[in-house]
Structures are given as C-alpha cells and as structure tokens.
Amino acid sequence: MNSIYPEKIASLALQSLLAELTATPKPGLIDRNNSGAHRDMDFFTMQKSASVLIFQFLRLAEIGNRFHGNASDLFIEIRKKGKIAEEVMFDATNGVNTHKGALFSLGVISAAAGYLCKNGRSKIMHTDICTFIQEMTAGICKNELVQMNHTERLTHGETVYLKYHVSGIRGEVENGFPSVLNFAYPSMERLLKDRTFSVDTILAHSLLLLMENVIDTNILFRHQMDTVLYVQHAAQSVLQKGGCLSCEGLQAVYELDQDFIVKGISPGGCADLLAVCYFLYCLENGN
C-alpha cells in the first residue's frame, strides 16, 4: 500500500468532493439528476469549484507536513490560508458559495493528515485525525461565536448561532466531527467493505443518516427550526423503508427530492459532512 503524503491527501480531498457531488439521488442537493433546490449553481459549477480547490488542499497538507509547533498554532497558520482558498473558490464560481463549508472542514482535515503522515504512514486512522483536530480547534466556538465581533459582517454560521445557539460546522470541527463518527462513518465503513452496494448508493444512503441526526445550519439559515425537524423526520421515515438500500426506500428518496425542490430545502451542511466522512474513510484505507 502506498504511503500517505501531501499530494495524496489533496487528491483524496478532491475525490471526496467529487464523490459527494456525483452521489445520486440527494434530496434538495445538486446531483447527476438535477440542481436540487439551487438556482445559482449547477453540477458544472460545483465540478469547477472542486477542481480548483485541489491546489488549496495540497497547500494546507504541505503546511501540516512541515509544521513543528503545537496543534493550536497549526490551526492559526492554516486559518490564514483558508481565507485565500475561499477567494480562489469565489473567483472560479463568479462569487457563488459552492464549497465554503466543505473547504473549511476538508482543509482542516488536510492539514491534520499532513501533520500526522510525517513518518510515511500507509494510512491514518480516522479517529487519530479527529482527535488531533479537536486539539487544533479547541476554543473555536467560544472565540468565534460566543465572543464574536458584532460590528463586522456576520457569516451564515454566526447569524444562525445568534438566533438559535447552534454551533454548526465550528461545533462539529471542535468536537472532532461527532455527527460523522456517530451516525455516518460506521455504516459507510461497513457497507464499503461489504461491497454489496455501489459507492454511489452507499454515499446517498449515508447522507440520509446525517440528515436524520444533524441540525443543518444551511437549512436553518434559510428557513426555521421547524424545517430542520421536518427534514430529520423525513429522512427517518425514508430510512425506515430501507433508505437507498431498498427499492421502496429509493423511490421515497426520489419523492423527497421533488418535495425539497418545491419547498426550497437544501441540506448543504449534511452534504459537507458526507464529504468529510468519505475523506476520512479514504485516508484510513489509502484509497
């Protein structure tokens, strides 16, 4: 098995973004069938965005690989580069926010993996990555949400925190992606190793597990908490029918997609966590 190195990390990050994009069907999200609830972007916008980000993931992995300070100092260092990466994304998409949440999450993972692969490992355990990320980002919610600067333009995540006290992706990162580790990763790992179902089907099914359990701040910013609860209940109902692993469940997913399109619901936060889940799996298994 080949060693993990920064170029490999960046390649797997891109692979994860593209895997999330192409997984079909995904209720309310861009996939191979339609653009979901989105009107400002499509499959090709997302593809273009992902393709330019590989160089940003490489830069972050290289920073982690060369870094010799403590974990929190590494996070400070890559935070600066993350802002540059956002500008690259916006330049590629003419100002459309395609991957801001995924860039943050996969960027942190890239840096952490770069730091942990210094000894030529052939794989990096997903639990080791998540534990190190907890060390990297300790205090981020307090520093960036609880004590946020109200005089500056607020991000979507900051706006949601002020209204609902939901920490969103910052909370996920600071706690080592608990929604991924507790709900999506065990099932994804088991299904991918079993090989009964296609990767496409497994990813689409894993999204439903996240939708059932995550308070998606992408939904919360554009709607209300009632809509988040509606999405969670809908995903639970589909999973009870077998999700994407059964004919009945798959038909229910297609129907849910149309429902979300009509209602303008896009579980983009869950989509980002799906990419995180697959990225962690690939890093551990050297795929």
N, C-alpha and C positions, 0 to 999 in steps of 0.2 A: 504494500500500500504506500502511495506517495506521501511525503511529508507535507504538513501544512505550512504555508509561507504566505507573505502578504499578497502576492499575485493570486494565489489560490483562494484566499479569503475574499478578495474583491470579486473574483469570478463566481464564487458561491453566493455572494450577496446579490449580484445581478441575476443569477439563476433563480434565486428565491423571489425577487421582484417579478420576473417574467412568469414563474410558476404561478404566483398569486394572480397575475393578470389573466393568464390563459385558462385558469381553472373555471369550469363551466358545468352547471349554472350557479350564479352567485346572486341571490335576491337583491335588487336595487343597485348592484355594482356593475362596473364595466367588465364584460367577459367576451367570449367569442360570438355570442349571440346578439348582444345589444349593448348600449351605453348605460343601461340601468336608469337611475333617476337623474343622471348627469346631463346637462345641456351645454356645458362649457368645455367638455373634453370627450374624447372617444378612445378606442383601442389604440390607434396610432399615436395619439398624444401621449398616452401612458407608455407606450413602447419607446418613443423617442426620449422621454424623460428618463426612463430606466437606463437606456443605453449610455447617456452622458454621465450618469452617476457612478458608473463603474470606476472611473478615474478618481472620484472623490472617496469611494470606499478604499481604494488602493492607498491613497494618501493617508487616510486615517489608520489603516492597518500598519503601514510603514512607521507612522508616528508611535503607535503602540509597541511595535517591534524594537524600536531604537530607544524607547523610554526607560530610564533607570530610577525615576523618583517613585513616590508613593501613588496609590490608586487615585486619590482625590486630585492630586496635581495633574495626573494624566487627563482627567475629565476637564479640568480648566483649560488645558492645552488644546484638546480636540474641540471644545466648545467654540473657540475662535474659528477653527477650520470649518466647522459645521455651518456657520453663517455664510462663508464663501461658497460652500456647496449648495446652499439654498439659492444663492444668486445664480449659480450655474443652471440649476433646475428651472428657475423662472425665466432665464434667458432662452432656454430651449423650448419652453412652452408658451412664450409670449405672455408671461405673467400669471398663468394658471397654476394653482396649487395642486399638483398631481401627487407628490410623494413627500410632503414635508414631514408628516408623522413617521412614515417608514424610514425616511432619511435619518431622522433623529435616532430611532431605535436600532436600525441596522448599522448606522455609523458608530454608535457606542459599542455594539457587539463586535464590529470590525476592529476597533481599537483594542478592545479587551482580548479578542482572539489573537491579534498581533502580539500583544504583550505576553500571552500565555504560550505562544508557539516558538519561543526563542530557542528551545532545546531540540528542535527538529522533530516534533511530535508528528505522528501519522494521523492523529485525531485529537480533538479537545473535548472533553466531557461537557455536555450542555450544562450540567449542574455546576461545574467549576467556572464556566463563563458567567453564569447568572450570579454566583456568589461574589465573583470579582467585580461585577457591575454594581452590586449592592455597595461594595466598598468605594467604588469610583464615585457614585452619585449620592452618597449619604448626605442628607440635608437639603436636597434639591427642592423638595416640596415646600419646606419651610422658607428657604432662601428666595425661591422664585414665585411662590403662590401666596403663602401666609404673609410674607413681608414684601410683596410685590410693589413696584413703583406705580402708583395710580396716575401719575402725571404723563406717563408715556402711553402710546397707543397699545391697547391690550390685544393679545393674541386670542384666538378662539378658545384655547385651553384656559387662559386666565379669565376670560369672560364667563365661562362655564363654572369655574371654581368660585367666583364671586357670587354667583346666583345659587349654586347647588352644593358647593363644598365637595365636589367630586374632583379628584386629583388627576384623572385621565392618564395620559401616557407618561407623565412625570412620575406618578404614583406607581405605575407598572414597572418603570425602569428602576426606580429607587428600591423597590421591593423584589427585584430580580425576576420580573415577568411572572407573577403568580398565576394570572389567568391562563397563560400559556402552559406553565408547568402542571397546573392542577386539572385543567379541563381539556386542552387540545393535544398536548405532546404525548401523553401515554397512549391515547387512541391512535394518533398518527403513526407513532413508532411501531405499534403492534400491527397495524394494517399494512404499512410499507414493508415490514419484514415478512409478513404473511404472503404478500404478493397475489392475493386472490383478486383484488381490485386494482384498477389503473391508478396511477399517481393523480390524475385529473379528478377522478371520483373521490379519492381519499382527501384531497385538499378541499374540495367542495363540501364534503361531509364535515371536515374539521372546522370549517367556517361556521357551520350550524352550531357546533358545540360552543364556540366563542360567542356567537350571537345570543345563545341561551343564557350565558352567565356574565357577560361583560356589560357594564354601564357605558355605552358607546358615546363618548363626548362629541363625536361628529354628528350623531343624531340629536343629541341634547342641545347643541348649539343652534341647530336649525328648527327644532321642534320643542317638545316639552317632555318632562319625565314620563308622562302617560304614554308617549310614543315609544320611548325606550322599553317600558314594560310591555307594550303591545308587541314589539319585536321579540323580546325574550319569550313571551308566551307563544308566539307564532313559531319560533324556532323549536321550542319544546314540543309543540304539537306535531311538527314535521318529524322530529327525531323519534317520537313515539310510534310513528308509522315506518320507521326504519331509515329515515334520512335519505341520503344519496345511495345507500347500500341496498335499497329495495325499490321495486317498480312503483309501488304505491307512494313511498316517500319521495321518490324522484319526481313523480308527477306533482306532488304537493309543493315541491321546491319551485318548479316552473310556474305554478299558480301563484306562489308567494312572490316571485319575481315580478309578475304583472301587477300584483297588488301594491308592491313597494314603488313601482314605477308610477302608478296612478297617484299614490299618496306622496311622492317625492321623498321617499326614505332611502338613505344610502348609509349602510353600516360600515363606513370607511375606517373607523378605528379598529373594528374587528378584522378588516382586510389587512391592515398593517400588522396586527398581531399574528395573522396567518402566515405572512411573510417571515416574521420573526421565528415562528415555530418551525417552519421548513428550513430556515437558515441554520438554526441550532441543530436540527437533525443532520443536515448535510455536513456541518463542521465536525460533529461527533463521529459520523460514519465515513468521512473523507470522500463523499460523493462529488 
